[in-house]
Amino acid sequence: MQVADIILGLLIILLTAWAVMMAVQLHSVNLSLQALEAKQVAQGIQISPNKCNAMQEYRLADATEIVEGQYLTTVGFDHDRNQVYFCFYESK
C-alpha cells in the first residue's frame, strides 16, 4: 500500500508540475509581446513603420494591433537614424 501511495503522489506532483510549466509557457508568449512593445518604446525600435515595403499577398499589420499569431516578418535598418525596424505582415 505504501508503494502505491508513493507512485500516486509522484504522478500527482508530475501532473501538477506539467500544468504549471504549460501555464508559464503560455504566459511567456504574452510577456514576450509586451516585452517587444516595451523594447520598442525604450530603444526606439519601430514596428511596422510606413517605410516597410508593400507585399502582394500580405498587408502590413498596424503596430498597435499585433497579437499572438502567424506573421511574415522582415527587418530593416534606417541608416539616417541608425535605427532598426520590424515589418509584420499578415495574410489579406
Disulfide bonds with the S-S distance in Angstrom:
Cys52-Cys87 1.93
